[in-house]
Amino acid sequence: MANSESITGDLVGAVKLFNMKELKGTERRDILIASEKKYQAQWANDGVFEAHAPTLDEIPFHSITNSELHAKFPKFFGLMAYPYMNGTLHAGHSLTINKVEFAAGFARMQGKRVLFPMGFHCTGMAVKACADKLANEVAMFGQNFEGYMSDATKESPLSSKPASAAREDVTKFTSKKGKSAAKTVKMTRSMVTTDLNPYYDSFVRRQMNRLRQLNKIKFGTRYTIYSPKDKQPCMDHDRSEGEGVGPQEYTAIRLKVLSWASKAIEYLGDKLPTTASVYFVAATLRPETMYGQTCSFLNRSARNMAFQGIFIKEGECDKVAELPGSACVGTLVDAPLSVHKLGVRILPMDSISPTKGTGVVTSVPSDSPDDFITLQQLAKKPEFYGISKEWAELKITPVFMTPSYGNLTAPFLVESLKISSSKDIKQLEQAKELAYKEGYYQGIMVYGDFKGDKVEDAKRKVRKQFLDSGLAFAYAEPERKVVSRSADECCVALMDQWYLDYGEETWKVLALEHVANSDGSGLQTYSSETKNAFKGVLDWLNQWACARSYGHGSKLPWDPKFIVESLSDSTIYMAYYTVAHYLHNDSYNKTEGLGRIKPEDMTDEVWDYISARRELTQVDSEACKIPRTTLDRMLRELEYWYPVDVNVSGKDLVPNHLTFFIYVHLAIWEKQKEFWPRSVRSNGHLTLNGEKMSKSTGNFMTLEELVKKFGADASRIAIADAGDGWCQTQTANKSDLRSGTPDLFYDKLFSNEMDCLIRECYSHYEATNYKLALKSALYDLTSARDFYREGANSAGIAMNRDLVFRYIEIQALLLAVIAPHWAEYIWLEVLGKASTVQNARFPTTPPIDHAVSATYRYARAISSNITSAEAAQSRKRAKGKAPGGLDPKQRKRLRIFVATQFPAWQEQYITLLKRFWNGQDKDLDESRLMEEMKKAAGPDLKKAMAFVQGLKKRLLAGEPAEVVFQRHLGFDELKTLVQMAAGLKKVAGLKELIIVEIDGTGNGVTYPEQQQVKDMPQFANGIVPGVPTFHFENIA
């Protein structure tokens, strides 16, 4: 086995070389990878990560409550959203996997039984599109791609080499389980989805049946994003572009042609019947503003209505004639509800979006800054645009009044923001936002049938008036571009479909209360960002199509021509994990599970029983072919492992999978709150080449490639600086270390700091803040060791053997969660422990000695400040600012000036801080504190703020308030300096070191000699306890 210097040194290199295409000199990395394989084999052989619920022999069935069972046998059940198998798992997945992995490792060190299972999602269009692509490529190039040649291969003389007969069959589904990257995943509880797994298929069908019985699944006509190519709805995970995009409903206004422009007549000729009525259709989100129409702008036409029952034949739009938009300019149309009853003109507008709406927009210059500035431009250059000036100068009629902008919002904002043309895009966007918010939420109608109404109320009334009169119709399109996995640009269809009624009021309120977690028994989200994201989604989410006619998946039980949609079959699969090992012993059902159960025996009633939803009736029991003891054991597994303690996923799944996960759990176990999810942790994305890693875009590094290239622990953001060969050196040379009780000055500092970091690391792990946990366990702990080593060396003493070995053990334990292979090496082969570190408990500590903690912080600061002070004096001499000043190469003396009393002015700020500090909640009312400080401090506010911030930092770090507020340091500063003196002299190369004690009157005496100091320097005035001043001088 290589020494720890070799191993950790290569980890450093792996982290630094993470973005390099080729690695060289990887011998040490290879040794590390070999050790990883060794420990993984040992863990597997010893069943280290196997965990099951307490047996019925240990705890008889229902002899105690679930809460009592969990108290007696603590557990942790964590997972990540099972990945789509439309490609190999990549490094981005490892980001999510490791969040669960770290939480699982921490739970194990707390003595909990741990379950971390992993399944593979094979339903939906993502996998179907991948399978179709693979099938096409096999047809083109052969079963083993033997007919494929890249450009490089074509030019190579080796291109004639036959394909290897041993090549893996690419048409078979495989999954790289990434054991190195995720050591604790329970593959015995793994599964694949779709009806190829009849057990999971029965689980999904039962789930859908129960949701329908609970009236959560309904049938009706509704808008949905639709793929004409696939002839079915295109939901979030069926898309290669546009995830999260929904339908946007417009009011489509019928603008009847009164007379065509002359150019339009030339294009149309006799293509239209003389009696035909022709309409331009303008899509608007603001029907209440139609009273103010002065013209219509034209850019293009659209076909998005073909699947909404608007045309005669569904999905088709018969083209009668074709003409360019420019030919329509000048056409007179009837504008419904407009004050201009004789009609308005079609005019050109360059800024109309070619991807939204119908290409025809109504112009309301009283309230739209875009419309107003465009009309101004048209009126200035009518000949250039090919129009008559009067067409752009129709009277502007006020439609509503606003408090800030009056009754002509657009002209007001265009003038105030100094917008001069339609090219002032930034200002126009700002004006549009201001106009909409003010008009919609504060506006009052001043014209029309609903004069006096609030604009937000009038909007609904005017729209209804339009629709009832036939002057308009409802129309929807995607909020923005959506492309399916089959490369089809989607539209919106109005269709009959089965849907989950997310957003139904009582269900929604229940979910919002759970996410709010106001009493601490709801959902923990670990960050306000995630909680707010859930609240936002719950506010807008509704009616999710849960079935499709094409793709992979389970058939809808009551309507088998449909397949369950992939985000609807993946909401409570966590419950399946708890009993999967009773059903099958591998992901593909090739070997039977513990229960020796046939798929057909897993009826809805059986699933209900083992999901703790109901008892088996006499009829059910007689019909069931599964032994009751087996059913009870399966029920014990679910009741023990549930609820889910943490579900980790990317933040992009909050709008769908993670929200559905909450919704359906609350529905299925509505009366069993103890089964509701306990926490969700969302994370961001890894980037590669500056972009998010994604299988669908091909921008990714596979998990297998990552581990092969860098090793597991480096890939797990392991211990880039975890060691330098120091651990093994110390254990090999332990006779050089000092024996006996560790009671010297630096011993006490180091021991207490280790205790502080253990507690700090525990709190970070508990909060799932792994970045900070790594900082405490690695960087801060290593830094504390270095300070101890340097301090002991400068004082001329050896380090204490017990402390050194305790440090090595603590670091192995704290890092076992993040870097298990390295920790196992240190634990077994450096420390010589008898059994795996995976079964060790998180270290415990005695109470923290806050006086020693304060001494430690002071000692570290002193060492750094002395170095800085010497450098500052040397620089002044070099620049000629201090003639005869310090020459660092000559013999030198250091005087340290120390205050023994606090200034009286600080007392009033201590009083204020006490007043606004909430010790129970560990919270400070900073706004009120600042307000009072401004009154009290006057011109000295900056000095007072620095003082208060120092106290606040100590309070938030957990130091007791009575210690922080007392008017002494909490440690003896003079004695601390005396204990450090020998080391400081050695490190700074001093001939003499003098400590000067300054009393409240400004007089100074040497310490501990108590000799009077004459001619006190000016810079010694104003110092405070804990912040000494340093002065170097050369001596003969």
N, C-alpha and C positions, 0 to 999 in steps of 0.2 A: 504493500500500500504506500502510495506517495505521501510525503508529509503535507501538513495543512497549508504550508506556504505555497507548494506547487498547486494544490487544489484551488485555494482562494485566489491566488494570483491569476489563474486562468479565468476564474469567474469575472475578475475585474476586466480582463481583456475581452471576454465575451460581451460584457455590457457595452464597452467602448466601441466594439467592432460591429454592433448590432445591425448597422445599415450597410455594411460592406458586402459585396457580392461573393468574395472569395476570402477564405481564412487560411493563413499560413502558420506553421509552427504550432499545431494543435495537439501536441503530445500530452500536455498537461490536461487539456480539456478532455481528451480521450480517456485518460485515467479517471477523471471525475465521472464521465459517463459510465465507465465500467463499474465504478463503485455504486452508481445509481442502480444499475441492473442487479448487482449483488444484493443490495438492501431490499429492492422490490421483491426479489425471489424469496428472501427470508421472511418478509412481511406476509407474502401470499402463503407460504408454507405454514407459518404460525397462525394464520387467520386473524392477524392483528386488527383488521378493519371490519371483521364480520360482527354484526350486531343484530339482535332480535329482541322482540318484546319479551317480558317476563313470561315464563310458561304458566300453564294452568296449574301445574304442580306447585310452582313457587307461590303463586297467588291465585287461589281458586276463583273461578269465573264470577265476576260481579260481587266478590266478597268485600271489596272496597270501591270507593268512587274513583273516577278517572283522575281527579285532582290529587287524591291520596296516592294513587299508583304512580303519578309523575313525581310526587314529593319523595316517595320511597325509592324510586328508580328514575332519577333525572334523565331526560332525553333531549336530543336535538335532531330535527328533521329539516334539512335544507336542500335546495335544488335550484337549478337554472331552467329556463324555458327550453324544452327539448328542441334541438336544432333541426331545421329542414335538411334532408339528405339529398339536396340537389348539387352537392359537391363535398369535398373533403373539409373537415373542420380546420379552421385557420387560426392564426394568432389572435385575431379579434375575439374568437370564442374563449381563448385562454384567459382573457381579461375577466370575463364573466365567471368562468369555471373557478378561477382562483379566488374570487370573492367568496364563493360558497366553500371552497377548500379551506381557506383561512378560518372562516367561521367554524367549520367542522373541526379543524385541528384545535382551535381554542376551546370549543365545547368539550372535546375529549380530554383536554388537560384540566378541565373543571370536574372530571369524573362522570361525565354524561355518556349515555349510550348514543351513538351517532349513526344516522342514516342519511346517506347522500347518494341517491340513485340517479341513473341517466337513461333516458329513452331516446328514440330517434323518430322524427316526424316525417312520415312518407306520404301523407295525404296532400291534396291540393294541387294547384296548377304549377307551383314552383318545381315540384318533383316530376310532374307529368311533362312539362316543357323540357326538362333536362333529359328525361327518358326518351322523348321523341327525338331530340337532337342526337342522342347517342345512337339510337336505332338508325337514323339517317346516315350517320357517319360509318356505322358498321356496314350498312348496305353499300356505301361508296368505297370504303377502303378494306373491307374484310373483317372477319371475326376478331383478329388480333391486330388490326390496323396495318397489316403487312403491305397493303397497297398505298400507304401514305408516305410521302417523302417531302420533307421541308426543303426550302431553298438551299440550305446549307448541305443537306444530305444529297441533293441532286448533283452538287458540285464536287462531292467527296468521292474518292476512289473506293471508299468502303461501302458505298450505297448499295452495292450488289449483295451485301451480306444478308442471308436469309433471316427472317424474324425468328426469335427464339421460341421454340416449341413450349418452353416452360412459362411463357408469359402469362400473367394473370388474365383471366377471362373478364374483360371490361364490361360485359353485359350483365354480370352478376353484381348484385348490391353488396357493398362492403362498407364497413365503418371502422375507421382508425380510432381506437379507443383512448389513445394518448395516456397510457398508464404513467408515463414519466411526468406528464404535466398535471395529471389529476390522480394522485395516488390512492384516494379513499373512495372513488366511485364504486358503487355496488352493482357490478355487471350481472350478478345473479338475479337482480330485480329489474333488469333492463327489458325493453320491448321495442318492436317497431309497430307503427300504426297501420291502418287500412284493414280491409277484410282478409288480407293474407294472414293476419293474426286474429283468429276467430274469437279468442278470449277478449282481446281489446275491442273487437268489433261488437261483441255482446255488451260490453261496458258502455260504449258510446250509444248504442241503440237504446239501452235502458235509460241513460241520461236524458236523451231527447224525449223519450216517452214521458218521463217524470216532469220535465219542463213544460211539456204540452198539457199534462194534467193539472199543473199548477197555473195554467193560463199565462205562462211566460212566452210560449211560442204561439203565434197567431198567423192567420192567412189573410192577405188583402192586397189591394192595388196601391203601389207606392213607387216613388222614384228610386232608381238605383243606378250606380255606374255600371255600364253595360259594354260588353265586347261583341260587336256584330260578327266578327270572325269566329269566335268561340260559341256565339249564340247563347250566352248566359251572363249573369252578373259577374263583375270583376271586382272582387273584394281586395282588401289591403294587401294580403300576401300573395295575391294572384298577379301583382303588378311589378313591372321592372322600373316604373317611374310613376310618381304621383301617390305614394302611400299616404293615407290620411285625408286625401281629397274626397269631398262629398258632393252631392248635387246642390246646385244653387238655383233656386226658383226665381223666375222673372215674371213680370206682367208684360205680355206681348201685345203692344198697341197696334190696332189695324189702322193704317194710314191709307185711305182710299184715294186712288189717282183720279184727280178731276180733269187734268189735261197734261199730256206728255210734252216734254221738251222736244224741240225739232229733231235733234240728233237721235233721240230715243225712237222717234217715229220712223226715221230712216232705217234703223237696225231692225225694228219689229216688222215693218212692212205689213203683210197680211197674215202674219203668224198668229195673231190673236183674233178671236171672233169679235165682231163689232159690238156685240152686246155684253162682252165679258167685263166683269168687275175685277179690277186688279188692285192689290194692296201691297204697299211696303209695310213690313212688320218691324217695329222698333221694340227692342227689349229694354225694359227699365226696372230698376229697383226702387224708384221713387214715383209711383203713380200720382201721389198727391200734388206733385209739382206741374202736372200736365196743363193746368190752367194757363201757365206762363209760356207755352210753346210759341216760338216765333219762326221756326224753320225746322228742317230735319237735315242731319248730316249723313253722308253716305260714304262708305269705304268698300264694303264687300257684302256678299250674301252668305248664308249658312244653311246646312242641311240637318242640324242637330234635332229637328222635330220629328224625324222619320219614325222613331220608335216610341212616340208618346201619344199615339191615337189621333194625331192631327190630320194626317193625310189619309187618302182613301185606302191605300194599300200599305199595310204595316211594313216598315223597313225600306220602303221605296219612295222616291220623290221624282215623279215624272217631270222632265224638263220640256217646257213648251217652247221657250225661246231663250236666247243668250245675248246679252249686251253688256258692255263695260259700264262700270259705275259712273265714269265721266260723262257718258251719254245721257244719264238721268238728271244731271245737274240742271236746275231750272224747272223741273217737273213740279206742277202744282198738286198738292195733296191736301185732303181734309185732315185736320188735326183735332181729334175728339176732345171736347171740353175746353179747347183753347179759346181765348177771347177773340182771336182772329178767325171769325166764322167763314170768311171767304176762302180760307185755305192758306197754307204756308208753302214755301219753296224748298225743294231738295237742294242743298248746298254742299260743297266739298269740305272735308276736314281731314287733315293729315294725321292727327293724333289718335284716331279711333283704333283700338286694339284689333288686330286681324285674327286673334284667337279667342275673343270673348264676344258673346252676344250674337246678334244677327247681322251685324255690319251696318245697321241703320240705327241711329240714335236721335231722340228728340232733343231739341235745343231749348233750354230754359235759362236764358242769360241773366235773369234776376238772381238766380241762386247757384249757378254753376260757373266758377271762374274760368274753366276751360272754354265753355260756350261763349262767355262774354268776350274774352280776349280774341277768340277766333272771329267772331262777328266784327270786332273792331278792325282786324286785319283785312277781312273781306271788303269792308266798306271803304278802306283806304285805297285798295288796289282792285276795283271790280273788273277792269279790263284784263288784268293779269290772270284773274281766276275765271274769266269768261262768264260773268254774271252781271245782272243789273244792280246798281248800287242800292236801289230801294228795297230789293229783296233782303238785304242784310240790315235794313234800318227800320224794321217794324217796331212799333212801340213796345217797350219793355214794361210788363205789368207786374207789380209786386204780388207775390203769392202768400208769403207769411212774414211776420214781424219777429225779429230777434232782439234780445236785450243789448247785445254788444254791437251788432252791425246794422241795426235798423231794418227797413223792409226791402232793401236792395243789397243783399249780402255780397254777391259777386263783385259788383262795381266797387263796393267799399274795400274789400280785401285786395282786389287788383291794384287799386290806388295806394293803399297803405303799405303793401309789400313791394311796391314799385315794379310791377310786372309789366313788361313792355311788349312781349311777344310770346307765342306758343312754344318758343324754344327755351323759355325760362322754366325748365322742367322742375327744378328743385323748389322754387317758390310756388309754382302751381300745385305741386303735391302738398305743400304746407297749407296753401289756401283751401284746397279741396277738403283736407282733413278738418280744418277749422270750421269751414262752412257746414259740413255734414254734422259734426257734433253739436254745434250751436243750433243749427236749424232743426235737427231731429229731436233733440232733448229739451230745447228751450223755446222753440218756435211756436207761434200762435197763428193759425190761418187768418188771412185778412181778405180772402177772395173765395168765391165758390159756395157750393151748397153747405159746406161745413165750416163756414166762417165763424171764428171764435173758439174752435176746437184746438186742442194741442195737436201739433203736427204728427206725433207718434200715434195718436188716436185716429186722426183723419186719414192716415195712410191706409189702414184696414178698411175704412168706410169707402174711400174713393176706389180702392181696388175692387171691392165687392160691387160697387156701382158699375165699373167697367165690365166686369165679368158677367153680371146679370143682364146688362144691356146688349151684350154681344160685341161691344166695341173693342174688346180685348179677350185674350185667353191665357191660361197658365202655361208656362213653358220653363223647362229646366235644362241646365247643361253643367258639366263638371266645373268646379271652382277654378281649376287650372288643368293643364294637360295631364292626362293619364294614359299610360301605355301598358298593355297586358304583357304577361310572360311570353305570349305567342306573337309579340311585336305588333299588336293591333292598337291603333289609337282609339280610345274608348269614347263613348258618348253617354247620354243619360236616357234610360228607357223607363217608361211607365208600364209596370207589369204586375201581374198577379204572382205572389210569391209567399213562401213561408218565411217568417222573420221572428227574431227574438225581440221582444218588446222592451229593450233597454230604454231607459228614460221614463218608463211608466212611474207615476208620481210616488206611490208608496215604496216601490222597489228602489227608486232613486234616493229617496230620503233615507232609507235604511243604509244604503251604500255610503252616502255622504256622512252620516253619523259615525259609521265605522272608520272612515278615513279621517274624520275630524279628531278622533281619539281624545275627546275632551276629558274623559275620566281615567285615561291611561290603560284602559282595557281593550282599546280598538287597535287600529293598524299603525304600527311604527314604520315611518318612512325614512328616517335617518337624516332627512334634509327638508327644509321648507320648500325647496325647488320641486322636489318630487311630490310633496303633499299638494302644493298649488297646482301642479300638472294634473294630478288626479281630480282635484276639485273642478278644474276647468273642463276636463273631458266629461265628467259626470254631468256638468251643466248643459252640455250641448249634445251628447251622444243619444241617439234614439234609433229604434227599429232597424236592426241589423239583419240583412238577408242571411239565412243560415243553411240554405240548400242550393245546389247547382245541378245541372244535368250532365256535366262532362268533367272528367278528371279522376283522381284517385280518392278513395274514401269509403266510409260506411254508408250503406243505403238508409234513407229515411224510413223508419219502420212502418209508418202508416201510408207512405206514398213512395214506394221503392223506385219509381222512375227518377227520383232525385237522390243526390249524394250529399251527405252532410259537409258543409263548408269547413275549410281547414282551420279557421279561427274559432269555430263553434264546436269542434270535436276535441279541443285542447284546453278546456277550462278547469276540469277537476281530475285530470289524469293523475294528479299527485296521489289520490286515494288508491289508484290502481297499483302504484309502486308498493304500497304497504303489503299487498297480498300476491304480488306477481310471482314470487318464488314458490307459492303453493300451486300455481297454474302451469308454469314452465320454468325450466332451469337455464334457458338461454334466450336470446332475443328473438329467435326464429321458431320457437316451439318444437325444436328437433328432439329435445329430451323432456320428459314429463317432470312436473314439479313435485313438491313434497306431498301435495294432496291427491295426486293421481286422479285428477278431475278431467272429465271430457268437456270440450267446449259447449256442447249442446245442453249440458247440465247447469251452465251458468245462466239461469233465467233471470228475468227482472226481479222476481221475488227473492231469489238468492242474493243478488247484488244489493237489494234493499236491506236485507238482514245483515250482511257483513259490512254494510256502510252505516250501520247503527240508525237506520231510518224507521225500522218496523220489526215487529216480532213475526216469526213464521206461524201461520195458521195451521190448524190440524190438517187441512187439505194440502197446504204447501209442504208440510213435513212428510206426508205420505207420498206425495209426488216427487219429492226431492231424492235423488240418488246419491247425494253426498252425505257421508256420515255426519251426524250432528256435532261430534267432537271436532271434526275438521272445520266445520263452519264456525264453531266457537273459537277455535285457534285463530282463524282468519279474522274474526271480529276483534279478538284481542289485539292483533297486529294493528288494525286500523285505529282502535280506540287508544292504543298506547302511543303510536307515532303521531297521530293527529292532535292538534292542528299543525299546519306547515309553519315552522318557526321563521324561515326566511325564503323568499323566492327572489332570485337575482336575475336581472335581465338588462338589456340595453334600454336607454331612455326612450328609444323609438317605439318600444312596445307598450308604453303607458297608454296611448290612445286606443289600443285594441286589446291584445292578449292579456296584459296585466289588469286592465279594468274589467274585462270579461271574467277573469279569474276571481275577482272580488264579487262581482254580480252573481255568478252562478253558485259559488259557495254559499252565499247568503240565502239563495233561493232553495237549494237542495237541503241545506241544514238550517232552515229558517228558525226552528225552535231549539236548536242546539248550538248556542253561541260559542261554546267551548271548542267547536270545530272550525270556527272562522279563522282566516289567515291572520297570523300575528305580525308579520312584517314583510315589506317589499323594499328591496334595494335596487335602484336603477343606476346605471353607470353610463359613461360616454363611450366613445369608440377609439380604438387604436387607429393610427394613420400609417399609411405606406405610400411613399412618393407624394406626400402632402395631401392625400385623400383618404377618406374613410375606407377601411378594409371591408370588402364585400364580395361574396361569391358571384352575385349577379353581374358585377362589372368586371370580374376577373382580376381585381386589384387586391391580392392577398398573398400571404405566405402561410402555407399549411402548418398545422400544429406539428405534424411529423417532421417537416423540414426544419421548423424552429428548434425542436428538441435535438435533432441530429446535428444541427449546425452549432448550437450554443450549449447544449446540455440542459437538463430539466431545471436545476436550481437557478442557473443564470436566466433562463427563460421565465422563471417565476419571479423575476425581479429580486433575485436572491440576495446575496451578500457581497455586493461588489467590492467592499472593503472589509469583509468580515474577519480577516486575519492576515497575518504576515509571517506565519510560521511560529508566532509567539507562543501559542498554546502548547504545541508539542515540545518546544524548547524548555518551557517552564516545568512540564511534567517530567521531562528527561533529566533536568538538572535541579530537581526539587531540593536536593541537599544544600544548594546554594541559597535557598530561601530561609527566612528567619522563622523559627518555630516559636511557640508560646502564644500567650493571649495577645490579640491585635488591639492594643490599647494606646499606641502612640498617636501623635497628632494626625499624621496623614492616614493612619489606619482607620481612625474614627471617621474622618471625612469620607474616605472611599466606601467604607461599609454602609454608612448612612445614605450616601448618594445611590448606591446600588439598590437599597430598599426603596428610595424615592422612584427610581426608574422602573422597578418591578411594578409598583402601583400605577405609575403613569402608563406603562405599556398595557397593563390589564384594562384600564379604562378605555384606551384606544381600541383594543380588540373588541371590547364589549360594545363600543359604539360603531363597530365595523369600519373604523378609520384606519385602514391598513398602512397607508402612507406614513401616518404619524406613529403607528405602532413600530414600523420598521425604523423610523428615526430614533425612537427610544431604545429599541432592542439592539440596534446596530451602531448608529453614529454616536448617540449620546453616551451609551454604555462604554463603547470603545474610547471615547474622549475622556470619560471619567477614569478609565484604566490608565490612559496615557498620562493624565495629570498625577495620578498616584505614583506611577513609575518614575516620572520626572521629579516629583517632590521628594520621594524616598531617596533617589539617587543624589539630589542636590544636598540633602540633609546627611548624606553619608551613611545611610542605613539600608539594609536589604528589605525587600518587600516581605510581607507576612505570608507564609505558606498557606494557611487556612483561607485567607482572603483571596489569594490568587486562584486557588482551586475552586473557591465559591464563585468567583467571577466566570471562570470557564464553564462551570455547570450552569450558571444562570443564563449566560448568553446562548448556550445550546438549547435550553428550555424555551427561552423567549423567541428564538428563531426557528424552533421546531415546526411552528405553524406555517412559516413562509418558506423555509429552506430545509425540508425534512431530511434529505439525503446528507447534507453537510452536518446537520445536527446529529444524525445517527452515527456518522463517522466520529465526531468529537466524543459523543456519549459512550460508544462501545470501545473504540480503539485508542482514544487519547485518555479518557477518564477511566476506561476499563470497567464500566458498569456491567451488571450481569444480564440485564434484559433491555429490550428496545426502549428508546426515548418516547415512542408513540404511546406507551402505557404510563408514562410519568405524569405527575400532576404539576399544574402551574405553581411556581414557587410562592411561598407565603412570607410575610415580613412581620417584624415587631413594629410597634408604633413608631412613627417618624419623629426624630428629635429635631424640631424646627430650629433650635439654637445652633445645632451642628450644621443644618442645611444653610442657615444664614452665614455661618463661618465659611462653609465651602464656597458659596457664591463670592464672598468677600475675598477669599484667598486666590481664587481664579482671576478675579478682576485686578487685584494688586499686582500679580505677576505680569499681566498684560499692560497695565497702566505704567509700571516702572519702565518697561521697554519703550513705550511710546514717549514718555517724558524725556528719557535719555536721547532718543532720536530727534525730538523736537529741539532740545538744547544744542545738539551737535549741528543741526541744519542752520540754526541762527548764527553760530560761529562761522560756518562755511560761507554764509552769505554776507559776513561782515557786520551783522546786526548786533552781535554781542562780542565786542573786542575783548580778548582775554578770557572768553567763556570756556566751555567744556571742550577739552580735547579727549575723545573717547579712548585714544591709544595710550594716554598717560594715566598715572595713578589717580584714583578718584574716590571721592567720598559722596555718600547719599544721605541727605537729611529728609526724614518723613515727618511732616507736621500733622498732628492728629488732634481733633477737637474732642473735648469730653462732655460738652453740654450743647443741647439743641437751641437754636435761636428762638426767642420768645414769639416771633411773628408766625411761626408754624402752628401754634396752638389753636388759632381761630379756624384754620383749615382742617385740622384734626376734628374739631367740633362739627364743622359742616359735613365732613365725610361720614362721621358717625350718624348724622341725622338722615342722610340720604342712602345709606347702605342697608340693604335688606339681607340680613344674615341667613334667614331661612331659605330664601330662593337664590342666594348668591348672586344678587342683582344690584346694580347701582343706577339710581335715577340721575343720569348724567345731565339731562337738559336742565333740571331744576338746580343741580349742583353748580353748573356753569353760570346760570343766572345769578345765583347768590355770590359766587366767586367774583364775578364782574363788579358787583356792587362793593365788595370788600377790598379787592386787591388794587384797583386803580391802575396806575402805570406799572406795578409789579406783577401783573397778571401772568406774564410769561414764566417768571420764576416760580410763582405759586402753582401754576399748571404742571410744571415739571415735577414739583414735589408731590402733588396729589396723584399724578400718573404713576409714580413709583410705588406709592402705597396701594393704589388700585391693582397694580400688577401682582403684588404680593397677596392681596385678598382673593383675586380670581385664581391664583395658583393653589389655593387651599390653605394658606397659612391662617391660623386662627385670628379672628378680629381683635381679640384682647391683646395678642402679641403685636399685631400691626399698629394698633392705636396707642400702645404704651410709648412713652417718650424715652426709650432707650433702645439700643440696637438688637437686643436679644442675645448678644454674645459679647465677650470682652475683647474689644478691638486691640487694646494695647498688648494683652497677653498673646493674642493671635499673631501680632507682628513679631513679638519676641520669639515665638515658636518657629516662625518662618524666617527669622533673620539670617541664620547660618546658610540656609538654602538660597536666599536672595543674594547674599554676598557672593556665593559661588557662581550662581547663574549670571549675575550682572558684572562679575569681575571687580568687585569693590574691595578697596583697602579698608574702608571704614563704613559703618552704617549706624546712623544716629537717629533715634526716635525722639521726637519733641512733642511733649504733651502741652496743649494750649487750654487754659481754663476759660471761664466765661468772661473774664476781664481782658483777655488778649495776652496775658502773660504766659511765657513758655518755660518748661523745665524738661530736662532730658529724662527719659524713662528707660530703665527703672532707677537710674542713679539719683534723680531728683536734683540735678544741678541747674541753677538759674541760667537761662539763655538771654543774653543781652542783644540789643539791636535786632529785634524781630523783623524779618523782611515783610514788605508790604503785601506780597502775594499770599502770606499766611493768614491774612485777615479774611473773615467771611466763610471759612471752611466749616463744615458740619460733621458730626459723627458719622462714620462709615464712608466718608469721601475725603480721604487725606490728600495733601499736596506734596509734591516731590521736588527736591532741588539737588542737582548734581554740581560738584565743584572739583577741580583738580587740586591735589595736595602734593607737597614736596616728598 
